[in-house]
Each structure stands twice: as structure tokens, then as C-alpha cells.
Amino acid sequence: MGREIELKLVGDADELSRLLASWPVEAGRVTGPPTSAELETIYYDTPDHDLWRRKVALRVRRQGGKWLQALKTVGEAPLGLERGEWEMAVASAEPDLAMIRDPEARALLEGIADETLARVFTSRMRRTTMLVECDDGTSEPAVVEIAFDLGEIRTALGAEAPLVELELELKRGRPTVLFDLAQTLVAKARLRPEPRTKTERGFALAMGRTVGAVRADRLMLTTDISTGAALAKILNHCLAHLVANQACVLEVGADQVEGIHQLRVAVRRLRSALALFRPLLGDERRVWLDGESRWLAKSLAAAREWAVLRDETLAPVMAAGADNPELAMALAGLSA
């Protein structure tokens, strides 16, 4: 089994294309020119989505003239950085479970047979990649593969969704280098982290699930946990809650106000944790985190006020038949 460690970023297709044309070499040493390939990936599951309920994804990808089968686990929150992966060559686009021999992988497939599998969705994209060497504080430089994916996801029933994202995959070194590189990229283009994998987005599309507000899961801390470990777990819990609601906040819809509210809850919990664990944080780190979280809290407060004005004041007035061009213009502006 391999371990895949990657960070996904999403943004506007045109802006990412411009970024592609001028990769930020100051983030590290580019080891070669970009390479491009057309990829077709078919995702399989049973009619009852038994694999997906087990947090497992099975796919077959065509790359060049070869087919590669992969079984993957779903990454842990908050950003799904690390996942288990078993990959092997197969003869065709159809999965061949007999090729998966690792005991851990076989346990994930218990009760699943080739004949029970069907295509759920397919992603088709053009992937442009390059390798970058970065300093991660060790004697040997870290190596990160940057991949720009541009294409679409299409379900077996014909539903479609665009696919535009950057993947930063760690090939060697410490995972922290992914965040350092991401900060360099964010400074050059409007990007945001995407916690969902292509698999998660594809299954959501296939099941007809729309983006909605997400409440925080219950956080469990054991009595024997160290203070440092508790802080890390609490901060990860806050971050998971925050990033789970970002897509909802960016889409105008019935759940947007609740999504903003859930983001505010996540930030309030984060700020409470920072205050509680203040003695464990160095001054520089604490000041930076406090400043960023304070800015976000203020921005979300203003966003919630505007969203409430749009949905609970202007929209009902217009729906009641008010013929007022100024109100209509204000509502259109708030919905843009």
C-alpha cells in the first residue's frame, strides 16, 4: 500500500490557466518543463454504494495506452491530506478485483465481487504537471508534484460538473511544505483549499446532493491526552468545520446564511481555543493566528448581515409584488 499526501486548491479556470503559464519558481526549484496528458477516470461501486459507505473509492484510469486500477481510502479531516492507495495495471476499463491482493485492501472489499460493480461517474480532464524541489529544513529537499486539472465530471445518468483544481502532492519531504507552497500560489491567484476529493464530488453529483451548511461533529477527547495533542485536535476540529462550509458560503442559495453562521461558529470556537491554550503558543504564531481569525470574524459578521438583508428583508418584499426598481437592483446586487 502506498500513502498519498496531497493538498487540493480550486479557483477560476482562466486565472489558473494564467498561473500555469508562469509557475512561481521562487517557491522552489522547478526540475523540468510542464508535461500534459489527457486522463479518463471511471469510478465504480455497487448499486447501493457499499464501497462509498465504507469510505473507499475504486477507480480505473486510462493514461496513454494503459489502464491503471486504484483502490483508495477517504482522507481524514480537515483537508483529507493523507489517504491509503493501492494501484496496479489492469487489462481494460473494467475493474479486476482479483488483482488486489494486499490483506488490508481485501478486507475493505469483503463481500464485493466484480459482477456487483457498475460505473457511477467518469472524470475527463487535461492534467498539466511539474515537479518542484522545496527546502523543508532537512538535508534533502522536499519534492512536490503540482498538477493542474481542467475538465469535467459526468455521472452515468448524465449529470455534469466542471472540474478545475490544483493538486499539490508530496513526493518526498515533510507535509508542511505543501502549505508553504500553497501560500505562494494563493498570493498569485485567487485560490481556496478544497477538502473534497474528485471521488467525493462525483458521488455527491451522482446522488443529487447539493452543497449545504455543515454542523460540527462532536469532538471527543480522552482523559489521558496530552495538552499539546488536545490543542492540535481542537484546532483541526475547528478547521474541518470551517472548510466544510466554505463552498456553501460561496454559492447563493437557501443554505448560504446558515453556512455563514456555521463558519462564524467555527471561528468563535477557534478563537476560544487560542485564548485557552495561549501559554502553549509562541508570541509570533499567536499574534498571527489572532489577527487572521479576528479579520475573518469581522468579515463573516458583515457577510451575514448582508445575506439576512437579502433573504429576509428584500426578497420577501419583492416576492409580495413590490414594484420598485431600486429594491430590485439592490437585490440583484446582493445576489451577484
Solvent accessible surface area in square Angstrom, and as a share of the most:
residue,aa,sasa,rsa
1,M,102,0.45
2,G,36,0.34
3,R,127,0.46
4,E,13,0.06
5,I,33,0.17
6,E,7,0.03
7,L,6,0.03
8,K,13,0.05
9,L,4,0.02
10,V,12,0.07
11,G,27,0.26
12,D,77,0.40
13,A,33,0.25
14,D,94,0.49
15,E,25,0.11
16,L,2,0.01
17,S,46,0.30
18,R,152,0.55
19,L,9,0.04
20,L,42,0.21
21,A,92,0.71
22,S,72,0.46
23,W,24,0.08
24,P,8,0.05
25,V,96,0.55
26,E,117,0.52
27,A,24,0.18
28,G,19,0.18
29,R,148,0.54
30,V,38,0.22
31,T,58,0.34
32,G,28,0.27
33,P,111,0.70
34,P,61,0.38
35,T,86,0.50
36,S,54,0.35
37,A,36,0.28
38,E,108,0.49
39,L,7,0.03
40,E,24,0.11
41,T,0,0.00
42,I,2,0.01
43,Y,4,0.02
44,Y,5,0.02
45,D,1,0.01
46,T,8,0.05
47,P,113,0.71
48,D,94,0.49
49,H,40,0.18
50,D,42,0.22
51,L,1,0.00
52,W,44,0.15
53,R,163,0.60
54,R,96,0.35
55,K,136,0.58
56,V,1,0.01
57,A,7,0.06
58,L,2,0.01
59,R,27,0.10
60,V,0,0.00
61,R,18,0.07
62,R,110,0.40
63,Q,84,0.37
64,G,66,0.64
65,G,80,0.76
66,K,146,0.62
67,W,45,0.16
68,L,49,0.24
69,Q,0,0.00
70,A,0,0.00
71,L,0,0.00
72,K,11,0.05
73,T,34,0.20
74,V,34,0.20
75,G,15,0.14
76,E,137,0.62
77,A,75,0.58
78,P,24,0.15
79,L,18,0.09
80,G,13,0.12
81,L,41,0.20
82,E,78,0.35
83,R,16,0.06
84,G,0,0.00
85,E,32,0.14
86,W,13,0.04
87,E,89,0.40
88,M,39,0.17
89,A,61,0.48
90,V,19,0.11
91,A,107,0.83
92,S,49,0.32
93,A,15,0.12
94,E,94,0.42
95,P,14,0.09
96,D,51,0.27
97,L,8,0.04
98,A,73,0.56
99,M,64,0.29
100,I,2,0.01
101,R,174,0.63
102,D,47,0.24
103,P,110,0.69
104,E,96,0.43
105,A,0,0.00
106,R,99,0.36
107,A,69,0.53
108,L,45,0.22
109,L,3,0.02
110,E,128,0.58
111,G,76,0.73
112,I,18,0.09
113,A,36,0.28
114,D,62,0.32
115,E,147,0.66
116,T,56,0.32
117,L,22,0.11
118,A,51,0.40
119,R,109,0.40
120,V,15,0.09
121,F,2,0.01
122,T,16,0.09
123,S,0,0.00
124,R,111,0.41
125,M,6,0.03
126,R,118,0.43
127,R,36,0.13
128,T,11,0.07
129,T,24,0.14
130,M,13,0.06
131,L,74,0.37
132,V,5,0.03
133,E,34,0.15
134,C,8,0.05
135,D,119,0.62
136,D,19,0.10
137,G,63,0.61
138,T,59,0.34
139,S,125,0.80
140,E,95,0.42
141,P,54,0.34
142,A,0,0.00
143,V,18,0.10
144,V,0,0.00
145,E,39,0.17
146,I,1,0.01
147,A,2,0.02
148,F,8,0.03
149,D,0,0.00
150,L,73,0.36
151,G,25,0.25
152,E,52,0.23
153,I,2,0.01
154,R,97,0.35
155,T,9,0.05
156,A,73,0.57
157,L,173,0.86
158,G,44,0.43
159,A,42,0.33
160,E,94,0.42
161,A,31,0.24
162,P,101,0.63
163,L,0,0.00
164,V,23,0.13
165,E,0,0.00
166,L,2,0.01
167,E,13,0.06
168,L,0,0.00
169,E,31,0.14
170,L,20,0.10
171,K,106,0.45
172,R,96,0.35
173,G,38,0.37
174,R,126,0.46
175,P,60,0.38
176,T,86,0.50
177,V,4,0.02
178,L,0,0.00
179,F,81,0.34
180,D,85,0.44
181,L,4,0.02
182,A,8,0.07
183,Q,113,0.50
184,T,33,0.19
185,L,0,0.00
186,V,67,0.38
187,A,88,0.68
188,K,101,0.43
189,A,7,0.05
190,R,192,0.70
191,L,19,0.09
192,R,69,0.25
193,P,43,0.27
194,E,7,0.03
195,P,29,0.18
196,R,74,0.27
197,T,10,0.06
198,K,10,0.04
199,T,7,0.04
200,E,45,0.20
201,R,38,0.14
202,G,0,0.00
203,F,4,0.02
204,A,28,0.21
205,L,46,0.23
206,A,34,0.26
207,M,57,0.25
208,G,63,0.61
209,R,156,0.57
210,T,127,0.74
211,V,51,0.29
212,G,24,0.23
213,A,29,0.22
214,V,65,0.37
215,R,177,0.65
216,A,29,0.22
217,D,115,0.59
218,R,209,0.76
219,L,54,0.27
220,M,129,0.58
221,L,76,0.38
222,T,90,0.52
223,T,149,0.87
224,D,123,0.64
225,I,54,0.27
226,S,67,0.44
227,T,79,0.46
228,G,44,0.42
229,A,46,0.36
230,A,10,0.08
231,L,17,0.08
232,A,53,0.41
233,K,90,0.38
234,I,28,0.14
235,L,44,0.22
236,N,73,0.38
237,H,37,0.16
238,C,6,0.03
239,L,69,0.34
240,A,21,0.16
241,H,8,0.04
242,L,33,0.16
243,V,6,0.04
244,A,40,0.31
245,N,0,0.00
246,Q,22,0.10
247,A,15,0.12
248,C,3,0.02
249,V,25,0.15
250,L,110,0.55
251,E,97,0.43
252,V,78,0.45
253,G,36,0.35
254,A,111,0.86
255,D,58,0.30
256,Q,18,0.08
257,V,22,0.13
258,E,56,0.25
259,G,0,0.00
260,I,5,0.03
261,H,57,0.25
262,Q,7,0.03
263,L,11,0.06
264,R,65,0.24
265,V,23,0.13
266,A,0,0.00
267,V,1,0.01
268,R,120,0.44
269,R,113,0.41
270,L,34,0.17
271,R,63,0.23
272,S,71,0.46
273,A,6,0.05
274,L,10,0.05
275,A,72,0.56
276,L,131,0.65
277,F,22,0.09
278,R,130,0.47
279,P,122,0.77
280,L,91,0.45
281,L,17,0.09
282,G,47,0.45
283,D,104,0.54
284,E,154,0.69
285,R,159,0.58
286,R,45,0.17
287,V,90,0.52
288,W,140,0.49
289,L,39,0.20
290,D,42,0.22
291,G,38,0.36
292,E,85,0.38
293,S,5,0.03
294,R,112,0.41
295,W,159,0.56
296,L,43,0.21
297,A,32,0.25
298,K,136,0.57
299,S,44,0.28
300,L,11,0.05
301,A,30,0.23
302,A,47,0.36
303,A,38,0.29
304,R,67,0.25
305,E,122,0.55
306,W,147,0.52
307,A,5,0.04
308,V,43,0.25
309,L,64,0.32
310,R,13,0.05
311,D,50,0.26
312,E,113,0.51
313,T,64,0.37
314,L,16,0.08
315,A,35,0.27
316,P,66,0.41
317,V,61,0.35
318,M,47,0.21
319,A,92,0.71
320,A,91,0.71
321,G,59,0.57
322,A,37,0.29
323,D,140,0.73
324,N,57,0.29
325,P,94,0.59
326,E,125,0.56
327,L,53,0.26
328,A,43,0.33
329,M,146,0.65
330,A,45,0.35
331,L,39,0.19
332,A,65,0.51
333,G,51,0.49
334,L,42,0.21
335,S,45,0.29
336,A,117,0.91
